[in-house]
Amino acid sequence: MKRKQKSQYKWKSNLFAMLLLGFCFGSLVLLQTQYSRIRMLASMPSRFEQRPKIAFLFIARNRLPLDVVWDAFFREEKENKFSIFVHSRPGFLLNKATTKSIYFLNRQLNDSIQVDWGEASMLQAERILLKSALLDPFNERFVFLSDSCIPLYNFSYTYDYIMSTSTSFVDSFADTKEGRYNPKMDPVIPVQNWRKGSQWVVLTRKHAKTVVEDDTVFPMFQQHCKRKSLPEFWRDHPLPADPSKEHNCIPDEHYVQTLLAQEGLEEEITRRSLTYSSWDLSSKDHQRKGWHPVTYKFSDATPMLIQSIKDIDNIYYETEYRREWCSSKGKPAPCFLFSRKFTRPAALRLLNMSALGAFHGETSIT
């Protein structure tokens, strides 16, 4: 009887051991399967992984007259690869009454200042925009745009073009003809670092921080880079003793360029702007000639105009005898992604004619 009980106990023990072994083996297989799935999922790009963003920085007087055009541009993007900041006059609000685009609702800065053309206040506005945009750690490029700018291509092409290089796009050249350099800036800003170019730059995050943190070049511009007063403003300012000898300097056409040269960062920039402007040389007043870009009106806005801008593939800089051939990813490419100055009727006409958008049907740079 004892032998029979002992045999049954041994059989039960063996069965338990086999079941336990099977359970352990099954658990091991399950864990291995789950581990493999986790590794596979971890190696796959997450749907919610945040990609680097472009911050679009608009400088406007009040509302954005071309908001509908930009709405069509931003509507294509579904992966949260952009952010928008608008510097307008103090107190102005972008709400449903002042913009027709959801992308611009409440995008105005609350610490904006009054900006006067040709004054250092424009530089301050740019610095305020950059400071706000830098608070988002995913903003990697910073594009300055005016309220009369339009995009020439769709978002995908624009994003790929800008992000395909590690450089900033800064129109910058030696200013040897106009004599805007004020000797009073020396020795803080030596003449060999004096540069000129378009204010419509595209900055990397490193260069955006350089502008915001600058406490040397900016004060010199505030003191010694000032626009020549015009007769219509003499009633509001002291009459100059000799207008012909009055120094003339437009801060926003020199500041970023000169700052990057001063900091030894010119090797980190592509020395051209991505925004096209056609300068008005028709003025009979010699002092005013070339001061402002041509404004395109409804009758000017045609597909041929846009195509002529898209066809530009090089820029010549007279003061440096330098021709800048435009490229992206080592291949020839259009020079410009944006253009100005367009009235609202002109921009809407181009939008309705489908003259803006993809580059010959492509949505990305290959």
TORKEBA-794067 format. One record per residue (C-alpha): z, y, x; residue in one letter. Coordinates in steps of 0.1 Angstrom, whole numbers, plus 5000, padded with zeros to 4 digits. Each point is the difference from the previous one (the first is absolute). Layout:
+------+------+------+--------+
|    Z |    Y |    X | residu |
+------+------+------+--------+
|    Z |    Y |    X |      A |
...
+------+------+------+--------+
***
This chain:
+------+------+------+--------+
|    Z |    Y |    X | residu |
+------+------+------+--------+
| 5000 | 5000 | 5000 |      M |
| 5009 | 5023 | 5028 |      K |
| 4968 | 4992 | 5018 |      R |
| 4980 | 5008 | 4969 |      K |
| 5018 | 5034 | 4996 |      Q |
| 4994 | 5007 | 5037 |      K |
| 4963 | 4992 | 4995 |      S |
| 4998 | 5023 | 4970 |      Q |
| 5018 | 5028 | 5019 |      Y |
| 4976 | 4996 | 5029 |      K |
| 4970 | 5001 | 4977 |      W |
| 5012 | 5031 | 4983 |      K |
| 5006 | 5017 | 5034 |      S |
| 4965 | 4992 | 5011 |      N |
| 4986 | 5013 | 4968 |      L |
| 5020 | 5032 | 5003 |      F |
| 4989 | 5004 | 5036 |      A |
| 4964 | 4995 | 4991 |      M |
| 5002 | 5025 | 4971 |      L |
| 5018 | 5025 | 5023 |      L |
| 4973 | 4995 | 5027 |      L |
| 4973 | 5004 | 4974 |      G |
| 5016 | 5032 | 4987 |      F |
| 5003 | 5014 | 5035 |      C |
| 4964 | 4991 | 5008 |      F |
| 4988 | 5016 | 4967 |      G |
| 5021 | 5031 | 5007 |      S |
| 4985 | 5002 | 5035 |      L |
| 4965 | 4997 | 4986 |      V |
| 5007 | 5027 | 4974 |      L |
| 5015 | 5023 | 5025 |      L |
| 4970 | 4995 | 5023 |      Q |
| 4977 | 5008 | 4971 |      T |
| 5019 | 5031 | 4991 |      Q |
| 5001 | 5011 | 5036 |      Y |
| 4963 | 4996 | 5003 |      S |
| 4994 | 5020 | 4968 |      R |
| 5023 | 5028 | 5013 |      I |
| 4982 | 5002 | 5033 |      R |
| 4967 | 5001 | 4983 |      M |
| 5011 | 5028 | 4976 |      L |
| 5015 | 5019 | 5029 |      A |
| 4968 | 4998 | 5019 |      S |
| 4980 | 5014 | 4971 |      M |
| 4998 | 5038 | 4996 |      P |
| 5023 | 5011 | 4972 |      S |
| 4984 | 5016 | 4969 |      R |
| 5027 | 5026 | 5003 |      F |
| 4999 | 5006 | 5037 |      E |
| 4997 | 5038 | 5005 |      Q |
| 4970 | 5009 | 5021 |      R |
| 4998 | 5033 | 5020 |      P |
| 4994 | 5030 | 4978 |      K |
| 4980 | 5032 | 5003 |      I |
| 5018 | 5031 | 4989 |      A |
| 4977 | 5025 | 4983 |      F |
| 5014 | 5035 | 5006 |      L |
| 4985 | 5026 | 4976 |      F |
| 5003 | 5038 | 5007 |      I |
| 4994 | 5018 | 4967 |      A |
| 5005 | 5034 | 4985 |      R |
| 5012 | 4988 | 4966 |      N |
| 4985 | 4970 | 4982 |      R |
| 4974 | 4976 | 5015 |      L |
| 4967 | 5009 | 4984 |      P |
| 4983 | 4968 | 5012 |      L |
| 5028 | 4976 | 4989 |      D |
| 4976 | 4980 | 4978 |      V |
| 4977 | 4993 | 5030 |      V |
| 5030 | 4988 | 5020 |      W |
| 5013 | 4980 | 4971 |      D |
| 4968 | 4979 | 5001 |      A |
| 5004 | 4996 | 5037 |      F |
| 5036 | 4988 | 4999 |      F |
| 4995 | 4978 | 4969 |      R |
| 4981 | 4974 | 5020 |      E |
| 5030 | 4993 | 5022 |      E |
| 5024 | 4973 | 4986 |      K |
| 5021 | 4991 | 5031 |      E |
| 5021 | 5032 | 5004 |      N |
| 4983 | 5011 | 5032 |      K |
| 5003 | 5037 | 4994 |      F |
| 5025 | 5027 | 4992 |      S |
| 4994 | 5036 | 4988 |      I |
| 5018 | 5032 | 5008 |      F |
| 4990 | 5035 | 4987 |      V |
| 5011 | 5033 | 5014 |      H |
| 4994 | 5027 | 4974 |      S |
| 5016 | 5034 | 4993 |      R |
| 5038 | 4999 | 4995 |      P |
| 5010 | 4990 | 4965 |      G |
| 4967 | 4985 | 4990 |      F |
| 5003 | 4966 | 4983 |      L |
| 4974 | 4972 | 4998 |      L |
| 5006 | 4987 | 4965 |      N |
| 4978 | 4989 | 4970 |      K |
| 4992 | 5036 | 4993 |      A |
| 4987 | 5008 | 5035 |      T |
| 4983 | 4967 | 5011 |      T |
| 4979 | 4974 | 4983 |      K |
| 5007 | 4974 | 5026 |      S |
| 5031 | 4977 | 5000 |      I |
| 4998 | 4998 | 5038 |      Y |
| 5010 | 5037 | 5003 |      F |
| 5028 | 5001 | 4975 |      L |
| 5031 | 5014 | 5016 |      N |
| 4985 | 4998 | 5035 |      R |
| 5007 | 5036 | 5008 |      Q |
| 5025 | 5008 | 5027 |      L |
| 5031 | 5017 | 4989 |      N |
| 5005 | 5019 | 5032 |      D |
| 4966 | 5017 | 5001 |      S |
| 4995 | 5035 | 5013 |      I |
| 4976 | 5029 | 4993 |      Q |
| 4969 | 4995 | 5022 |      V |
| 4977 | 5028 | 5011 |      D |
| 4966 | 4993 | 5015 |      W |
| 4999 | 5006 | 5037 |      G |
| 5037 | 5002 | 5004 |      E |
| 5026 | 4977 | 5017 |      A |
| 5013 | 4991 | 4965 |      S |
| 4970 | 4975 | 4998 |      M |
| 5015 | 4982 | 5030 |      L |
| 5034 | 4999 | 4984 |      Q |
| 4984 | 4985 | 4968 |      A |
| 4984 | 4973 | 5021 |      E |
| 5033 | 4992 | 5018 |      R |
| 5018 | 4998 | 4966 |      I |
| 4973 | 4975 | 4987 |      L |
| 5003 | 4979 | 5031 |      L |
| 5038 | 5000 | 4999 |      K |
| 5000 | 4987 | 4964 |      S |
| 4973 | 4974 | 5007 |      A |
| 5018 | 4986 | 5031 |      L |
| 5030 | 4990 | 4978 |      L |
| 4979 | 4971 | 4988 |      D |
| 5000 | 4975 | 5030 |      P |
| 4967 | 4984 | 4987 |      F |
| 4980 | 5032 | 5004 |      N |
| 4980 | 4995 | 5032 |      E |
| 4972 | 5026 | 4996 |      R |
| 5003 | 5035 | 4987 |      F |
| 4969 | 5017 | 4986 |      V |
| 4999 | 5038 | 4993 |      F |
| 4978 | 5010 | 4971 |      L |
| 4993 | 5033 | 4982 |      S |
| 4999 | 5004 | 4963 |      D |
| 4962 | 5003 | 5002 |      S |
| 4994 | 4968 | 5019 |      C |
| 4982 | 4970 | 4986 |      I |
| 4998 | 4964 | 5014 |      P |
| 4966 | 4988 | 5010 |      L |
| 5006 | 4963 | 4998 |      Y |
| 5022 | 4976 | 4981 |      N |
| 5036 | 4992 | 5009 |      F |
| 4993 | 4967 | 5018 |      S |
| 4975 | 5015 | 5023 |      Y |
| 5022 | 5031 | 5007 |      T |
| 5031 | 4979 | 5007 |      Y |
| 4982 | 4976 | 5024 |      D |
| 4983 | 5028 | 5018 |      Y |
| 5033 | 5019 | 5006 |      I |
| 5021 | 4969 | 5008 |      M |
| 4974 | 4984 | 5023 |      S |
| 5011 | 5021 | 5030 |      T |
| 5034 | 5008 | 5015 |      S |
| 4990 | 5036 | 5006 |      T |
| 5004 | 5032 | 4980 |      S |
| 4969 | 5019 | 4989 |      F |
| 5004 | 5036 | 5012 |      V |
| 4971 | 5024 | 5004 |      D |
| 5010 | 5015 | 5033 |      S |
| 4981 | 5020 | 5027 |      F |
| 5006 | 5026 | 5026 |      A |
| 4999 | 5035 | 4985 |      D |
| 4982 | 5021 | 5027 |      T |
| 4980 | 5024 | 4979 |      K |
| 5020 | 5017 | 4973 |      E |
| 5029 | 5012 | 5021 |      G |
| 5027 | 4990 | 4975 |      R |
| 5024 | 4989 | 5026 |      Y |
| 5028 | 5026 | 5004 |      N |
| 5012 | 5004 | 5036 |      P |
| 5035 | 5005 | 4986 |      K |
| 5002 | 4962 | 4994 |      M |
| 5000 | 4994 | 5037 |      D |
| 5017 | 4982 | 5017 |      P |
| 5013 | 4980 | 4970 |      V |
| 4964 | 4993 | 4989 |      I |
| 4977 | 5003 | 5031 |      P |
| 4964 | 5010 | 4992 |      V |
| 4987 | 4966 | 5013 |      Q |
| 5017 | 4984 | 4970 |      N |
| 4985 | 5023 | 4974 |      W |
| 4979 | 4982 | 4975 |      R |
| 4981 | 5007 | 4968 |      K |
| 4988 | 4978 | 4971 |      G |
| 5003 | 4992 | 4963 |      S |
| 5034 | 4998 | 4984 |      Q |
| 4988 | 4970 | 4979 |      W |
| 5013 | 4974 | 5024 |      V |
| 5010 | 4963 | 4996 |      V |
| 5032 | 4992 | 5020 |      L |
| 5016 | 4968 | 5011 |      T |
| 5037 | 4997 | 4993 |      R |
| 5008 | 5007 | 5036 |      K |
| 4981 | 5033 | 4999 |      H |
| 5014 | 5009 | 4966 |      A |
| 5035 | 4998 | 5015 |      K |
| 4989 | 5021 | 5029 |      T |
| 4990 | 5028 | 4976 |      V |
| 5032 | 4998 | 4980 |      V |
| 5023 | 4999 | 5031 |      E |
| 4982 | 5028 | 5018 |      D |
| 5024 | 5029 | 5008 |      D |
| 4980 | 5016 | 5028 |      T |
| 4964 | 5006 | 4991 |      V |
| 5006 | 5008 | 4963 |      F |
| 5023 | 5030 | 5007 |      P |
| 4974 | 5014 | 5025 |      M |
| 4974 | 4998 | 4972 |      F |
| 5023 | 5018 | 4976 |      Q |
| 5004 | 5029 | 5025 |      Q |
| 4966 | 5003 | 5017 |      H |
| 4973 | 4983 | 4979 |      C |
| 4992 | 5024 | 4971 |      K |
| 4969 | 5007 | 4980 |      R |
| 4983 | 5033 | 5004 |      K |
| 5007 | 5023 | 4971 |      S |
| 4971 | 5008 | 4977 |      L |
| 4995 | 5035 | 4984 |      P |
| 5008 | 4988 | 4965 |      E |
| 5035 | 4991 | 5012 |      F |
| 5007 | 5032 | 5019 |      W |
| 5017 | 5014 | 4969 |      R |
| 5026 | 4972 | 5002 |      D |
| 5005 | 5001 | 5038 |      H |
| 5002 | 5027 | 5027 |      P |
| 4967 | 5014 | 5009 |      L |
| 4989 | 4987 | 5035 |      P |
| 4996 | 5027 | 5026 |      A |
| 4967 | 4985 | 5012 |      D |
| 4986 | 4971 | 4978 |      P |
| 4974 | 4991 | 5026 |      S |
| 5027 | 4992 | 5025 |      K |
| 5022 | 4981 | 4976 |      E |
| 5007 | 4964 | 5010 |      H |
| 4986 | 4974 | 4976 |      N |
| 5013 | 4964 | 4998 |      C |
| 4998 | 4975 | 4971 |      I |
| 5031 | 4977 | 5006 |      P |
| 4988 | 4970 | 4980 |      D |
| 4968 | 4998 | 5021 |      E |
| 5019 | 4996 | 5032 |      H |
| 5035 | 4986 | 4995 |      Y |
| 4997 | 4962 | 4998 |      V |
| 4972 | 5000 | 5026 |      Q |
| 5020 | 5022 | 5025 |      T |
| 5033 | 4980 | 4993 |      L |
| 4984 | 4967 | 5008 |      L |
| 4984 | 5014 | 5031 |      A |
| 5033 | 5015 | 5011 |      Q |
| 5017 | 4966 | 4995 |      E |
| 4974 | 4982 | 5020 |      G |
| 4988 | 4979 | 4970 |      L |
| 4963 | 5008 | 5000 |      E |
| 4991 | 4965 | 5012 |      E |
| 5015 | 4987 | 4967 |      E |
| 4976 | 5019 | 4977 |      I |
| 4965 | 4997 | 4988 |      T |
| 4988 | 5036 | 5005 |      R |
| 4983 | 5007 | 4967 |      R |
| 5009 | 5006 | 4964 |      S |
| 4993 | 4977 | 4971 |      L |
| 4995 | 5029 | 4976 |      T |
| 4967 | 5018 | 4998 |      Y |
| 4997 | 5038 | 4996 |      S |
| 4969 | 5021 | 5001 |      S |
| 5008 | 5034 | 5014 |      W |
| 4987 | 5031 | 4983 |      D |
| 4980 | 5020 | 5025 |      L |
| 4983 | 5023 | 4974 |      S |
| 5025 | 5028 | 4999 |      S |
| 4987 | 5034 | 5010 |      K |
| 5035 | 5009 | 5013 |      D |
| 5001 | 4987 | 5036 |      H |
| 5038 | 4998 | 4999 |      Q |
| 4998 | 4977 | 4970 |      R |
| 4971 | 4978 | 5010 |      K |
| 5010 | 4963 | 5003 |      G |
| 5035 | 5006 | 4987 |      W |
| 4997 | 4978 | 4969 |      H |
| 4981 | 4969 | 4991 |      P |
| 4972 | 4999 | 4974 |      V |
| 5012 | 4993 | 4965 |      T |
| 4978 | 4975 | 4982 |      Y |
| 4994 | 5009 | 4963 |      K |
| 4986 | 4979 | 4971 |      F |
| 4963 | 5006 | 5010 |      S |
| 5007 | 4990 | 5036 |      D |
| 5016 | 4967 | 4991 |      A |
| 4973 | 4974 | 5003 |      T |
| 4998 | 4964 | 5014 |      P |
| 4977 | 5014 | 5027 |      M |
| 5027 | 5024 | 5012 |      L |
| 5026 | 4972 | 5002 |      I |
| 4975 | 4977 | 5018 |      Q |
| 4992 | 5027 | 5025 |      S |
| 5037 | 5002 | 5009 |      I |
| 5003 | 4962 | 5002 |      K |
| 4970 | 4999 | 5024 |      D |
| 5017 | 5021 | 5026 |      I |
| 5008 | 4977 | 5029 |      D |
| 5008 | 5025 | 5028 |      N |
| 5017 | 5034 | 5007 |      I |
| 4991 | 5024 | 5028 |      Y |
| 5027 | 5022 | 5016 |      Y |
| 4984 | 5030 | 5016 |      E |
| 5030 | 5012 | 5021 |      T |
| 5003 | 4966 | 5017 |      E |
| 4963 | 4990 | 5000 |      Y |
| 5013 | 4968 | 4983 |      R |
| 4983 | 4979 | 4974 |      R |
| 5024 | 4977 | 4980 |      E |
| 4982 | 4969 | 4987 |      W |
| 5018 | 4986 | 4970 |      C |
| 5010 | 4964 | 4999 |      S |
| 5025 | 4976 | 4984 |      S |
| 5010 | 4966 | 5015 |      K |
| 4976 | 5006 | 5028 |      G |
| 4970 | 5004 | 4977 |      K |
| 4981 | 5032 | 4990 |      P |
| 5015 | 5015 | 4968 |      A |
| 4998 | 5031 | 4979 |      P |
| 5021 | 5029 | 5014 |      C |
| 5016 | 5011 | 4967 |      F |
| 5021 | 4984 | 4973 |      L |
| 5008 | 5032 | 4981 |      F |
| 4982 | 5033 | 4993 |      S |
| 5009 | 5035 | 4988 |      R |
| 4998 | 5025 | 4983 |      K |
| 4990 | 4989 | 4965 |      F |
| 5006 | 5017 | 4967 |      T |
| 5013 | 4979 | 4971 |      R |
| 4966 | 5000 | 4982 |      P |
| 4982 | 4990 | 5032 |      A |
| 5024 | 4971 | 5007 |      A |
| 4999 | 4987 | 4964 |      L |
| 4962 | 5001 | 5001 |      R |
| 5000 | 4978 | 5031 |      L |
| 5025 | 4976 | 4984 |      L |
| 4979 | 4997 | 4968 |      N |
| 4969 | 4994 | 5021 |      M |
| 5018 | 4973 | 5020 |      S |
| 4991 | 5018 | 5032 |      A |
| 5034 | 4992 | 5015 |      L |
| 5013 | 4966 | 5008 |      G |
| 4990 | 4970 | 5022 |      A |
| 4981 | 5002 | 5032 |      F |
| 4966 | 4986 | 4991 |      H |
| 5017 | 4975 | 4977 |      G |
| 5026 | 4989 | 5025 |      E |
| 5037 | 5001 | 4994 |      T |
| 5013 | 4995 | 5035 |      S |
| 4990 | 5004 | 5036 |      I |
| 4988 | 4968 | 5016 |      T |
+------+------+------+--------+
***
